[in-house]
Amino acid sequence: MAYSIRPYKDVDAEDLAEVIHAAIEVVGAHKYSAEQVAAWAARHPGPERYRERVGSGDVIFVAAGPDDRPVAYALIELDKDGRAHLDHLYCHPDHTRRGLAVELLATAEEHARASGATLIYTEASELARAAFERAGYAVTHRRDFEIAHDGSPVAIHNYAMEKALD
């Protein structure tokens, strides 16, 4: 299947909400408990959040299939101190292991460099960590924290990672 990387369009919001939930619920279940997956997924509301993020200046790059529907995406926000934060990198489970993370990371990094960022950082899940490491990111530390879900704290973790931009 042929994919293309392109900028976000407003009509993508519904598909991106589906991508993130499918990724968390299906792929996330490989390394996280059902309780952790439910808490993680609940932190990501519907399509309106993508419109809000883009409206506030964040940038989304989309990997689209031949029908131009999103199957993966990266969301990046630029700090005022010369750093870029890669806040989301998600791929629909039906489209994993096809190089889309690599392409999206390269596109996000190119955007960050062009915007003057000298460092890009992220918080990678247990599952995404390897993709970031292959792209040259280094783990700075493991982040253990809790997410409030259904009135109870749910322990979960991810990895703070960063990469210097040349």
C-alpha positions, 0 to 999 in steps of 0.5 A, a space after each residue: 500500500 502506498 502512503 503519503 505524508 501531508 499536513 493536517 486538514 480539518 476533515 482529518 480530526 475524526 479519523 485521528 481520534 479513531 487512530 489514537 484510540 485504536 492504537 492505544 487500545 490494540 497496540 497498547 495492550 501488548 505492554 500495558 494492563 487493561 486498566 492502564 490502557 483504559 486510563 490512557 485512552 480516556 485522556 484523549 477526547 474526541 476530534 475537537 481536541 485536534 482542531 483546538 491544538 491546530 488552532 493554538 499553533 500546534 502542527 500535525 503531520 498525517 500519514 494517509 493511505 491511497 484514499 487520503 484517509 489518515 492512518 498515522 500522525 505526529 503532533 508537534 508543538 514548538 516551545 519559545 526556548 528553541 525546543 520542539 515537543 513531539 506530543 503525539 506519534 500514533 499509528 492505527 494497528 492495521 498500518 504498523 511496521 510499514 515505516 510510517 513512524 520513521 517518515 513522520 518523525 523525519 517530517 516533524 524533525 524537519 519542521 522543527 529545524 526549519 522553525 529554529 528548534 535545536 532540540 526535540 523531545 517526547 514522552 514515549 510509551 513502552 511501545 514507541 520507545 524503540 522507534 524513537 531510539 532508532 530515530 536517534 532519540 536518547 532516553 533521559 529517564 523513565 517517568 512513573 506517574 499516575 492517571 486519575 481514572 474512574 475515581 482511582 489513580 492508575 500507575 503507568 509509565 513512559 520515557 522522557 526522550 530527546 534528540 539534538 537537532 543539527 
